[in-house]
């Protein structure tokens, strides 16, 4: 399938930008969790370390996916799609908890990123 290189570059740049935003959100949530834990009356270090480890791995993975897209490679396509499908699954839990202020923006960001990642067609196929 032939695609205009300028259009493909724009699509990759959009996906990369969205993935960078998602990585920033994950890192910010990890920082927020760290602040909440430090200011709490008591805290358990092992669960905190586990959550922080997964947050940094997830944010780092999204950051790498964005860097791959930005460089014109599509190595990050499958992980980006998977991460956003997982995020859309998390939305259902946010809705059940009536956390609309989390569910609505998460749906918008994950849905937009998912659609953009699926629409960005590699030019080197």
DAGIWO-V470005 format. One record per residue. RES is the residue in one letter. BURIAL is b if it has 24 or more other C-alpha atoms within 12 Angstrom, else e. Layout:
res: <RES | RES>
burial: <BURIAL | BURIAL>
This chain:
res: <X | X | X | X | X | X | X | X | X | X | X | X | X | X | X | X | X | X | X | X | X | X | X | X | X | X | X | X | X | X | X | X | X | X | X | X | X | X | X | X | X | X | X | X | X | X | X | X | X | X | X | X | X | X | X | X | X | X | X | X | X | X | X | X | X | X | X | X | X | X | X | X | X | X | X | X | X | X | X | X | X | X | X | X | X | X | X | X | X | X | X | X | X | X | X | X | X | X | X | X | X | X | X | X | X | X | X | X | X | X | X | X | X | X | X | X | X | X | X | X | X | X | X | X | X>
burial: <e | e | e | e | e | e | e | b | e | e | b | b | b | b | b | b | b | b | b | b | b | b | b | e | b | b | b | e | e | b | e | e | e | b | e | e | e | e | e | e | e | e | e | e | e | e | e | e | e | e | b | b | e | e | b | b | e | b | b | b | b | b | b | b | b | b | b | b | b | b | e | b | b | b | e | b | b | e | b | b | b | b | b | b | b | e | b | b | e | e | b | e | e | e | e | e | e | e | e | e | e | b | b | e | e | b | b | e | b | b | b | b | b | b | b | b | b | b | e | b | b | b | e | e | e>
